Amino acid sequence: MIWKKFRFISCPVLAASTSIFERIDLPKDQFEMYLLEWIIPHPKESIKEYVTRLSKNIEHENPVLIGVSFGGVIVQEMAKVISVQKTIIISSVKSNKEFPRRLKIAKTTKVYKLLPTGLVQNVEALSKFAYGDTVKQRLKLYDRYLCVRDKCYLDWAIETIILWDRTEVDSTVIHIHGDADDVFPIKYIQDCTVVKGGTHIMILNKFKWFNENLPKIILNNS
């Protein structure tokens, strides 16, 4: 070990605040967690340009990067522009070959350009039109954890992930995925650590698994 403590940088879900990591509690004598907040992209900014700007907010050398969902895509791209000790992705994908069919169709048809991203700016109003307990509960989670409601950011982020051009998997990336993920279904995912019953938001509701297993994953072969 280079340091007494491992410093790891956590990048949240698309548009989410860093509070999604609020239940992650690792031994403080071994680990220091730094939370990376989203920044607003410049118009037509490439993902490389974006992660280069974002990485300037990382003060430590050779950190462990951890990204959830879209954050997993971002940390993989970030690992191409800065030196990192490890890259860990959760509820994410390692290349566009792991995309579900609907995302591939969205890329071909460009239907993603029609998404009403402006509605996210007022989740409370949107919830009045929601039907069913599952939908209402999900909207409550969105309202609590989504901190970036800028339409330009949302449009950019959705287009960026759908048009992500990585086809070759980085074999050094550590992938943790739930077998009940409805955004990136497990049937499309290769070479990952599977969390039984884990959904796309398992960083919140499977936090006990992460608190028990993340230390071993970070320390393994370090």
N, C-alpha and C positions, 0 to 999 in steps of 0.2 A: 504494500500500500504506500502511495506517495504521501498521503495525508493521514493524520489521526482520524479524520472524518471524511466520509464520501460526500461530496457536494453534488446534488442532483437538481436539475432544472425541470420543472413540470409545466407542460403546455396544455391548456384545456381543450374541450370540445368546441367546435365551430360556434362562435359568438358567445360562448359561455364564460362566466367569470371564474377566477381561480378558486372560488369557494367550493367548486366540485371536489376539491382535494381536502376539504375541511375534516373529513373522517379518517384521512390517512395519517397514522401516528406511528412513526418508526423510532427506534431507539436513538435518543438525541446524543448519546455518547459516540455513536457511529456515523450518523447521517445528519446532514444539513440540507433542508429543502428550500429551494428558492422558486417562487412562483412567477411565471412569465406572463404578463398581461398582453392582450392583443393590441396592436396598433392599427390605425386606419390606413388602408392601402392608398397609394397614389393612383390616379386614373391610368388604366391599362398597364399597371405595374406587373412585371413577371414575378413568378414565385421565387426565382433566384434573387431578384432585386429586393423582394419583400423580406425573405429570411435573412438577407445580408443586413438590412436595416434593423430587423428584430434582434439579431444576434449581438448587436452593439449594446443591448441592455444586459448581456451576460458578462458579469465582472470576473468570473473565475475561469482559470485555464483547465482544459481537459475535463469537463464535467460529464456526468451521466445525464443524458437527456431522456425524459419520459413524456410521451405525448398520447393524448386520448382522442380517438376518432380523427377529425381533421387535424388536430394537434399532432397525431401520429405521422401524418403526411408531412407536416411542417418540420418536425424534428428530423425526419429522414433527409429532407432537403437541406436543413441547417447543418447536418453532419457532413455535407459536401463542401461547406464553406468555412467551418471551424473545426478544430481538433477536438474530438470527444473520446471519452473513455468507453462509453457504451451508449447504445440507442435502444430504448425499450418503447414499444408501441402497445397500446391497449385499445381494444374495440376498433381496430383500424385495418388498413390493408398495406401490403408491402409493394404492390405494383398494381397497375390498372387491370392486370389479368385476374385479379381477385375481386373485381367489381361484380356486383350482381347484374343480371341481364337488363334490369330497368335503367341502370345508370349508363350502360352501353347504348341503349336505345335513346336515352335522353341526349347523349353526345351526338348521335347520328341525326336526330330530328330537331335538335336545338330547342326542345320543348321547355328546358330549364329557364329560358329567357322569358317565359310567360308566367313564372311563379310570382305570386303576389307577396313579395318579401316585405313590402311596406306594412302588411298586417302585423308583423312581429313588433312593430313600434308600439302597439297597444294590445298586449295580450289580454289585459283585463276586459277590454271591450269584446275581443274575439271570443272569450270564454262564455259570454252571454248566449252565444249561438251554438255552443257545444252540446252534443248529445251523448249520453253514456258516461258511466263512471270512469272508465279507462281514459277516454279522451279528456275529460275534465281534470283528472289527476295529472295527466301529462302536461296540460296547459299550466297547471299550478307549478309544476317543476320548471317549465320554461320561464314563467314569470319570476320565479325565485332566482334561477341560475343564469339566465341570459342577461348579460350586461351590455353587449354591443348590439344596439338596435338600429345602427346606421344603415340605411338601405344600400348605400354604395358599397359598404363593407360586405353585406350579405350577398349582394349580387356578385361581387368579385370572388368571394370565398366559394360560393356554389359553382361558379364557372371554373374556378381554379381546380377544384377537386375533380369535376367531371372531365376536364380537359387534361388532367395530369398525364404526362406522357411517359412515365417510368414503366418500362416493360421488364427490365432485369431486376431481380430481387437481390438486395444486399444481404448476403448470407450471415453477416455479423449482427443484423437486427434481431432483437429478441421480441417475439410477438406473443401477447397474451390475449386470448379471445374467448368469449362466452359461447356456449353451444345453443343459446336461445337468442342470439343477436338478430334482430329483425331488420337492421340497416345494412349490415354486411354479413349475410347468412354464412354459417360455418361451412356449408357444403362447397363454398367457393374458396375457402381459406386453406392454405398449405403450411405445414411445418410451424405449428404454434403450440403453446401451452394452453390447454383447454380448461376453462372454468365451468364446471357443471352447473347448469341453471343460470349462467351469466347472460344478462341482456346487454343492450348497447349502453345502458347507464349503470353497469355493474360497478363502476368506480364509486358509486353512491351506495348501492344496496348489497354489494359483496365486499365491503371495506374490510371486514374481518379476514377474508381470504388474502387480501393484499397486505394487510398489516402483518400477517403471519408469513407470507411467502416472498414479498418483495425484498426483504433483507437478504434472503438466501440467493435470490436471482441476481441482485446487484453485486454481491460479494463473490459469486461463483466465478472462478478462473480470473479473478481480478489481481 
